[in-house]
Amino acid sequence: MKFTRQWSKRHMTLALLLCSVVLNFQTILAQEKPNIIVFIADDASIDFGCYGNKGIQTPNIDKLAAEGIKFNNAFLTAPQCSPSRTSILSGQFAHTIGTEDLHNPLDNLTKLVPHYLRQAGYFSGMMLKGHLGKHGHDQFDWQDSGYPAYGDGTWFKEIRRNTKNFIEAATNQPFFLWVGFIDPHRSYQNEPIGAAAVHQPENVTVPPYLIDDEATRKDLAAYYDEIHRMDGNIGKILEELEKKGKLDNTIIFFISDNGFPFPRGKGTLYDSGIQTPLVVKWPKRIKKGQTYNGLTSTIDLAPTFLDLAGVKVPSQFYGNSLKSILLNPKDNPTNHTYVFSEKNWHGWDDYL
């Protein structure tokens, strides 16, 4: 009996040690998987310092480009908010999933990136603007306290706190965080969601297809201020990630959902309506100061997110993973020969 009791204690101790080893091993495996964060602007063209605009102040986004890779010819699948966003997260074109018109919600069958990442142990979150419809939003594990209020400034005052809350909610799981800013969407305002104006009309760059007058310059300066405010909030989120020790193992994407809200921009198929900034930083894998000039489509982002997480890409996804380009842009000079974008209803119908 004495031997049996001692043997039981030994087995119990061994079992506890094995459980501890397994749990620690699972934690290590989870930590090895990279976190993914996507910053998406609302109505921004490539008006950033890293893309050659010398009159705008975007230090945080410029730093991401300097420390990662910048895609110079990236294009969206739609020049409108909800079609573009649902396409990015579903890996399909908007017309194939029924979201081709503005405000069309995602149906209850289409699966988004968070659904697939959950299979690999990822915890997903959405901050700020979604514009995906209820079924799209419900596929995320976590949403910030500001949703679905819009435009009252609450999100931006609490952005650091919400970032902290999300990281704590994710615990030791790798995470996917979608941050949908409402900047630089009209209407432009400095208060209550921002600081005083920092850009002056005389310092903006007026595109050749806009009238270069005082009204246009003032409007562009206000647009620059909105981008600058978004840039500052990106800095706040990155600071919180670093404070929590999560930044080094996080892949950061920065994109826009469509072009700027000016003539030939948002809602049009001109380059200024569908070209997007695409900046990616991956401290552990991407060499600093890389650029890629090949044609790139945001249809490639969903398969890229899954590939980076080690998840099999579904057959219904149209695009291809950009992982090899992120790691070796010079060895992958051609991504697409053509890219495709579609324009549909956005408050009015166009007739030929």
C-alpha positions as CSV (number, residue, x, y, z in Angstrom):
1,M,0.0,0.0,0.0
2,K,2.8,2.4,0.8
3,F,4.5,1.6,-2.5
4,T,1.2,2.2,-4.3
5,R,0.7,5.6,-2.7
6,Q,4.3,6.7,-3.5
7,W,3.9,5.5,-7.0
8,S,0.6,7.5,-7.3
9,K,2.3,10.6,-6.1
10,R,5.1,10.2,-8.5
11,H,2.6,9.6,-11.3
12,M,0.7,12.7,-10.3
13,T,3.8,14.8,-10.2
14,L,4.8,13.5,-13.6
15,A,1.4,14.2,-15.0
16,L,1.5,17.7,-13.7
17,L,4.9,18.2,-15.2
18,L,3.7,16.9,-18.6
19,C,0.7,19.2,-18.5
20,S,2.9,22.1,-17.8
21,V,5.3,21.2,-20.6
22,V,2.3,20.8,-23.0
23,L,0.8,24.1,-22.0
24,N,4.2,25.9,-22.3
25,F,4.8,24.3,-25.7
26,Q,1.4,25.4,-26.9
27,T,2.1,28.9,-25.7
28,I,5.4,28.9,-27.6
29,L,3.8,27.7,-30.7
30,A,1.1,30.4,-30.4
31,Q,3.8,33.0,-29.9
32,E,5.7,31.9,-33.0
33,K,2.7,32.5,-35.2
34,P,2.9,36.2,-36.3
35,N,0.2,38.6,-35.3
36,I,-1.4,40.6,-38.2
37,I,-2.7,44.1,-38.0
38,V,-4.3,45.9,-40.9
39,F,-4.7,49.7,-40.9
40,I,-7.2,50.8,-43.5
41,A,-7.8,54.5,-44.3
42,D,-11.2,55.7,-45.4
43,D,-10.9,57.6,-48.7
44,A,-7.2,58.2,-49.0
45,S,-5.2,58.2,-52.2
46,I,-1.4,57.8,-52.2
47,D,-1.0,61.2,-50.4
48,F,1.8,60.3,-48.0
49,G,5.3,61.4,-47.5
50,C,6.7,57.9,-48.4
51,Y,4.8,58.2,-51.8
52,G,6.5,61.5,-52.7
53,N,4.0,64.0,-51.3
54,K,6.4,66.6,-49.7
55,G,3.6,68.8,-48.3
56,I,2.0,66.3,-45.9
57,Q,3.1,65.2,-42.5
58,T,2.8,61.4,-42.1
59,P,5.7,60.4,-39.9
60,N,4.4,57.0,-38.7
61,I,3.3,55.7,-42.0
62,D,6.6,56.9,-43.6
63,K,8.5,55.0,-40.9
64,L,6.5,51.8,-41.6
65,A,7.6,52.2,-45.3
66,A,11.2,52.9,-44.3
67,E,11.3,49.8,-42.1
68,G,9.4,47.5,-44.5
69,I,8.3,47.3,-48.1
70,K,6.3,49.8,-50.1
71,F,4.2,48.7,-53.1
72,N,4.2,51.5,-55.7
73,N,1.5,50.0,-58.0
74,A,-1.2,48.5,-55.8
75,F,-4.8,48.7,-56.9
76,L,-8.2,48.0,-55.3
77,T,-11.0,45.9,-56.7
78,A,-13.5,48.7,-56.2
79,P,-13.4,52.5,-55.7
80,Q,-16.1,52.4,-53.0
81,C,-16.0,51.6,-49.3
82,S,-18.1,48.5,-48.6
83,P,-17.4,46.7,-51.9
84,S,-13.7,47.2,-51.5
85,R,-13.6,46.1,-47.8
86,T,-15.7,43.0,-48.3
87,S,-13.6,42.1,-51.3
88,I,-10.3,42.5,-49.3
89,L,-11.5,40.3,-46.4
90,S,-13.3,37.7,-48.5
91,G,-10.6,37.2,-51.1
92,Q,-13.4,37.5,-53.8
93,F,-14.6,40.3,-56.0
94,A,-17.6,42.2,-54.7
95,H,-20.0,41.1,-57.5
96,T,-19.3,37.4,-56.7
97,I,-20.5,37.8,-53.1
98,G,-23.3,40.3,-53.7
99,T,-21.7,43.4,-52.2
100,E,-21.1,45.3,-55.4
101,D,-23.3,48.3,-54.4
102,L,-22.5,50.6,-51.6
103,H,-24.0,49.5,-48.3
104,N,-24.8,46.0,-49.5
105,P,-24.2,43.8,-46.4
106,L,-22.4,40.5,-46.6
107,D,-24.7,37.5,-46.9
108,N,-24.7,34.8,-44.2
109,L,-22.7,32.3,-46.3
110,T,-19.6,34.2,-47.2
111,K,-16.6,33.5,-44.9
112,L,-14.1,36.2,-44.2
113,V,-10.5,36.0,-43.1
114,P,-11.2,35.9,-39.3
115,H,-13.2,32.7,-39.9
116,Y,-10.3,30.9,-41.5
117,L,-7.7,32.2,-39.1
118,R,-9.7,30.9,-36.1
119,Q,-8.8,27.4,-37.4
120,A,-5.2,28.2,-36.7
121,G,-5.9,29.5,-33.2
122,Y,-6.1,33.2,-34.0
123,F,-8.1,35.7,-32.1
124,S,-9.6,38.4,-34.3
125,G,-10.7,41.9,-33.6
126,M,-12.2,44.9,-35.4
127,M,-11.7,48.5,-34.3
128,L,-13.4,51.6,-35.6
129,K,-15.2,51.3,-38.9
130,G,-16.3,48.0,-40.4
131,H,-18.9,48.6,-43.1
132,L,-19.3,44.8,-43.7
133,G,-22.8,44.1,-42.6
134,K,-23.9,42.2,-39.4
135,H,-22.7,38.8,-40.7
136,G,-19.3,40.2,-41.6
137,H,-18.9,41.9,-38.2
138,D,-20.1,38.8,-36.3
139,Q,-17.1,36.8,-37.7
140,F,-14.8,38.8,-35.6
141,D,-14.2,37.6,-32.0
142,W,-13.9,41.1,-30.6
143,Q,-15.1,44.6,-31.4
144,D,-14.2,47.8,-29.8
145,S,-16.6,49.7,-27.4
146,G,-17.1,52.5,-30.0
147,Y,-18.9,50.4,-32.6
148,P,-21.3,51.3,-34.2
149,A,-21.2,55.0,-33.3
150,Y,-19.8,57.1,-36.1
151,G,-18.1,60.5,-36.2
152,D,-18.5,61.6,-32.6
153,G,-14.8,61.2,-31.7
154,T,-15.2,58.6,-29.0
155,W,-13.1,56.1,-30.9
156,F,-10.1,58.3,-31.3
157,K,-10.1,59.5,-27.7
158,E,-10.2,55.9,-26.5
159,I,-8.1,54.3,-29.2
160,R,-5.1,53.5,-26.9
161,R,-7.5,52.0,-24.3
162,N,-9.3,49.9,-26.9
163,T,-6.0,48.6,-28.3
164,K,-5.0,47.6,-24.7
165,N,-8.3,45.9,-24.2
166,F,-8.0,43.9,-27.4
167,I,-4.5,42.7,-26.6
168,E,-5.6,41.6,-23.2
169,A,-8.7,39.8,-24.7
170,A,-6.4,37.9,-27.1
171,T,-4.4,36.6,-24.1
172,N,-1.6,34.4,-25.5
173,Q,-3.3,33.7,-28.8
174,P,-1.9,35.1,-32.0
175,F,-4.2,37.9,-33.3
176,F,-5.6,39.5,-36.4
177,L,-6.7,43.1,-35.9
178,W,-8.6,45.1,-38.5
179,V,-8.5,48.9,-37.8
180,G,-10.8,50.8,-40.0
181,F,-10.3,54.5,-39.6
182,I,-12.9,57.1,-40.6
183,D,-10.2,59.5,-41.7
184,P,-10.0,61.1,-44.2
185,H,-13.7,60.6,-45.0
186,R,-15.7,63.8,-45.4
187,S,-17.0,65.9,-43.7
188,Y,-13.7,67.4,-42.6
189,Q,-13.5,68.6,-39.0
190,N,-10.8,69.4,-36.6
191,E,-13.0,69.1,-33.5
192,P,-14.0,67.1,-31.6
193,I,-11.9,64.3,-33.1
194,G,-8.6,66.0,-33.8
195,A,-6.2,68.9,-33.2
196,A,-5.8,72.3,-34.8
197,A,-5.0,72.5,-38.5
198,V,-1.4,71.7,-39.3
199,H,-1.3,72.0,-43.1
200,Q,-1.5,75.3,-44.9
201,P,-3.2,75.7,-48.3
202,E,0.0,77.1,-50.0
203,N,1.9,73.9,-49.2
204,V,-0.5,71.3,-50.7
205,T,0.0,69.5,-54.0
206,V,-2.9,70.2,-56.4
207,P,-3.4,67.3,-59.0
208,P,-3.4,68.6,-62.6
209,Y,-7.0,67.6,-63.1
210,L,-8.3,69.9,-60.2
211,I,-8.8,73.6,-60.4
212,D,-5.9,75.2,-58.6
213,D,-7.6,78.0,-56.6
214,E,-8.0,79.0,-53.0
215,A,-11.1,76.8,-52.3
216,T,-9.4,73.7,-53.7
217,R,-6.2,74.3,-51.7
218,K,-8.2,74.8,-48.5
219,D,-10.1,71.6,-49.1
220,L,-6.9,69.7,-49.8
221,A,-5.3,71.1,-46.6
222,A,-8.2,69.9,-44.6
223,Y,-7.9,66.4,-46.3
224,Y,-4.2,66.4,-45.3
225,D,-5.1,67.2,-41.7
226,E,-7.4,64.2,-41.6
227,I,-4.6,61.9,-42.9
228,H,-2.2,63.4,-40.4
229,R,-4.7,62.7,-37.5
230,M,-5.0,59.1,-38.7
231,D,-1.2,58.8,-38.9
232,G,-1.0,60.0,-35.2
233,N,-3.5,57.4,-34.1
234,I,-1.6,54.7,-35.9
235,G,1.4,55.8,-33.8
236,K,-0.7,55.4,-30.6
237,I,-1.7,51.9,-31.5
238,L,1.9,50.9,-32.4
239,E,3.1,52.4,-29.1
240,E,0.6,50.3,-27.2
241,L,1.7,47.2,-29.1
242,E,5.3,47.9,-28.2
243,K,4.5,48.5,-24.6
244,K,2.8,45.1,-24.4
245,G,5.7,43.4,-26.1
246,K,3.7,42.5,-29.2
247,L,5.3,44.7,-31.9
248,D,8.3,42.6,-32.9
249,N,6.1,39.6,-33.8
250,T,3.4,41.6,-35.6
251,I,3.1,42.1,-39.4
252,I,1.6,45.5,-40.1
253,F,-0.3,46.4,-43.3
254,F,-1.4,49.8,-44.3
255,I,-3.9,50.4,-47.1
256,S,-6.9,52.5,-48.1
257,D,-10.3,51.4,-49.2
258,N,-10.6,53.8,-52.2
259,G,-9.2,57.0,-53.6
260,F,-9.6,60.5,-52.2
261,P,-13.0,62.2,-52.2
262,F,-12.3,64.6,-55.1
263,P,-13.2,64.6,-58.8
264,R,-11.6,61.6,-60.6
265,G,-11.0,60.0,-57.2
266,K,-13.5,58.0,-55.0
267,G,-16.2,56.3,-57.0
268,T,-14.3,56.4,-60.3
269,L,-12.1,53.9,-62.1
270,Y,-9.3,56.4,-62.8
271,D,-6.0,55.5,-61.1
272,S,-6.7,58.2,-58.5
273,G,-9.9,56.3,-57.6
274,I,-8.5,52.8,-57.3
275,Q,-4.8,53.1,-56.5
276,T,-4.0,52.4,-52.9
277,P,-1.0,52.8,-50.6
278,L,0.2,49.4,-49.6
279,V,2.9,49.4,-47.0
280,V,4.0,46.2,-45.0
281,K,6.3,45.9,-42.1
282,W,7.4,42.6,-40.7
283,P,10.4,43.2,-38.3
284,K,11.5,39.6,-38.3
285,R,11.4,38.9,-42.0
286,I,11.1,41.9,-44.3
287,K,14.3,43.9,-45.0
288,K,14.2,47.6,-44.4
289,G,13.6,50.1,-47.2
290,Q,12.2,47.6,-49.8
291,T,10.1,48.7,-52.8
292,Y,8.0,46.7,-55.2
293,N,6.9,48.1,-58.6
294,G,5.0,45.2,-60.0
295,L,1.2,45.4,-60.5
296,T,-0.5,44.3,-57.3
297,S,-4.2,43.9,-56.4
298,T,-5.9,43.9,-53.0
299,I,-7.6,40.7,-54.1
300,D,-4.2,39.2,-53.0
301,L,-4.4,40.3,-49.4
302,A,-6.8,37.6,-48.0
303,P,-4.6,34.8,-49.3
304,T,-1.6,36.6,-48.0
305,F,-3.0,36.9,-44.5
306,L,-3.8,33.2,-44.4
307,D,-0.5,32.2,-45.9
308,L,1.4,34.2,-43.3
309,A,-0.6,32.4,-40.6
310,G,0.0,29.0,-42.1
311,V,-3.6,28.5,-43.1
312,K,-4.6,26.7,-46.4
313,V,-6.0,29.2,-48.9
314,P,-9.6,28.3,-50.0
315,S,-10.1,27.5,-53.6
316,Q,-12.7,30.2,-54.0
317,F,-10.1,32.9,-53.4
318,Y,-9.2,34.7,-56.6
319,G,-5.8,36.2,-55.7
320,N,-2.4,34.8,-54.8
321,S,-0.4,35.2,-51.7
322,L,2.2,38.1,-51.6
323,K,4.4,36.3,-49.1
324,S,7.2,35.5,-51.5
325,I,7.2,39.1,-52.7
326,L,7.3,40.4,-49.1
327,L,10.4,38.3,-48.4
328,N,12.1,38.6,-51.8
329,P,10.7,41.4,-53.9
330,K,13.6,41.4,-56.4
331,D,13.1,37.7,-57.1
332,N,9.4,38.2,-57.9
333,P,9.3,41.2,-60.3
334,T,5.9,40.2,-61.9
335,N,2.8,39.7,-59.8
336,H,0.0,40.5,-62.2
337,T,-0.1,41.4,-65.9
338,Y,-3.5,43.0,-65.4
339,V,-5.5,44.1,-62.4
340,F,-9.3,44.3,-62.3
341,S,-11.6,46.8,-60.6
342,E,-15.3,47.4,-60.8
343,K,-17.6,50.4,-60.2
344,N,-21.2,50.0,-59.3
345,W,-23.9,52.0,-57.5
346,H,-22.7,54.6,-55.1
347,G,-25.8,56.8,-54.5
348,W,-26.5,57.1,-58.2
349,D,-26.5,55.0,-61.4
350,D,-24.3,55.8,-64.3
351,Y,-25.7,55.3,-67.8
352,L,-23.7,55.0,-71.0
